[in-house]
Amino acid sequence: MEQLTMNTYDHLVCVDEDAKELVVFRVGADGKRTLFTRVALPQVEGWSAELQDLAKALGENLLIDSPVIRRILNV
């Protein structure tokens, strides 16, 4: 695994059960968390179209936001 530097960061995805949200932080080499996004969970239960859309958007956002992935894939 690549060592984190000040120019790279990982993502930490948390669930706020009370707010029914996903909360995503960027975590720097120093361990500092910076809020990246908060996303409300769909109101519809089950594997709905809304949940599929959320999963796709979240995955795309994490891939595009990652400096390491952008460097590996040259994007």
Contact map, one row per residue, 1 for C-alpha under 8 A:
111000000000000000000000000000000000000000000000000000000000000000000000000
111100000000000000000000000000000000000000000000000000000000000000000000000
111110000000000000000000000000000000000000000000000000000000000000000000000
011111111100000000000000000110000000000000000000000000000000000000000000000
001111111000000000000000000110000000000000000000000000000000000000000000000
000111111000000000000000000111000000000000000000000000000000000000000000000
000111111000000000000000000000000000000000000000000000000000000000100000000
000111111100000000000000000110000000000000000000000000000000000001110000000
000111111110000000000000011110000000000000000000000000000000000001100000000
000100011111000000000000011100000000000000000000000000000000000001000000000
000000001111100000000001111000000000000000000000000000000000010000000000000
000000000111110000000001111000000000000000000000000000000000000000000000000
000000000011111000000111100000000000000000000000000000000000000000000000000
000000000001111100000111000000000000000000000000000000000000000000000000000
000000000000111110011110000000000000000000000000000000000000000000000000000
000000000000011111111110000000000000000000000000000000000000000000000000000
000000000000001111111000000000000000000000000000000000000000000000000000000
000000000000000111111000000000000000000000000000000000000000000000000000000
000000000000000111111000000000000000000100000000000000000000000000000000000
000000000000001111111100000000000000000110000000000000000000000000000000000
000000000000001111111110000000000000011110000000000000000000000000000000000
000000000000111100011111000000000000011110000000000000000000000000000000000
000000000000111100001111100000000011111000000000000000000000000000000000000
000000000011110000000111110000000011110000000000000000000000000000000000000
000000000011100000000011111000001111100000000000000000000000000000000000000
000000001111000000000001111100001111000000000000000000000000000000000000000
000000001111000000000000111111111100000000000000000000000000000000000000000
000111011100000000000000011111111000000000000000000000000000000000000000000
000111011000000000000000001111110000000000000000000000000000000000000000000
000001000000000000000000001111110000000000000000000000000000000000000000000
000000000000000000000000001111111000000000000000000000000000000000000000000
000000000000000000000000001111111100000000000000000000000000000000000000000
000000000000000000000000111100111110000000000000000000000000000000000000000
000000000000000000000000111000011111000000000000000000000000000000000000000
000000000000000000000011110000001111110000000000000000000000000000000000000
000000000000000000000011110000000111110000000000000000000000000000000000000
000000000000000000000011100000000011111000000000000000000000000000000000000
000000000000000000001111000000000011111100000000000000000000000000000000000
000000000000000000001110000000000000111110000000000000000000000000000000000
000000000000000000111100000000000000011111000000000000000000000000000000000
000000000000000000011100000000000000001111100000001000000000000000000000000
000000000000000000000000000000000000000111111000011000000000000000000000000
000000000000000000000000000000000000000011111000000000000000000000000000000
000000000000000000000000000000000000000001111101010000000000000000000000000
000000000000000000000000000000000000000001111111000000000000000000000000000
000000000000000000000000000000000000000000011111000000000000000000000000000
000000000000000000000000000000000000000000001111101100000000000000000000000
000000000000000000000000000000000000000000011111111100000000000000000000000
000000000000000000000000000000000000000000000011111110000000000000000000000
000000000000000000000000000000000000000001010001111111000000000000000000000
000000000000000000000000000000000000000011000011111111100000000000000000000
000000000000000000000000000000000000000000000011111111110000000000000000000
000000000000000000000000000000000000000000000000111111111000000000000000000
000000000000000000000000000000000000000000000000011111111100000000000000000
000000000000000000000000000000000000000000000000001111111110000000000000000
000000000000000000000000000000000000000000000000000111111111000000000000000
000000000000000000000000000000000000000000000000000011111111100000000000000
000000000000000000000000000000000000000000000000000001111111110000000000000
000000000000000000000000000000000000000000000000000000111111111000000000000
000000000000000000000000000000000000000000000000000000011111111100000000000
000000000000000000000000000000000000000000000000000000001111111110000000000
000000000010000000000000000000000000000000000000000000000111111111000000000
000000000000000000000000000000000000000000000000000000000011111111001100000
000000000000000000000000000000000000000000000000000000000001111111101100000
000000000000000000000000000000000000000000000000000000000000111111100100000
000000011100000000000000000000000000000000000000000000000000011111111100000
000000111000000000000000000000000000000000000000000000000000000111111110000
000000010000000000000000000000000000000000000000000000000000000001111111000
000000000000000000000000000000000000000000000000000000000000001101111111100
000000000000000000000000000000000000000000000000000000000000001111111111111
000000000000000000000000000000000000000000000000000000000000000000111111111
000000000000000000000000000000000000000000000000000000000000000000011111110
000000000000000000000000000000000000000000000000000000000000000000001111111
000000000000000000000000000000000000000000000000000000000000000000000111111
000000000000000000000000000000000000000000000000000000000000000000000110111
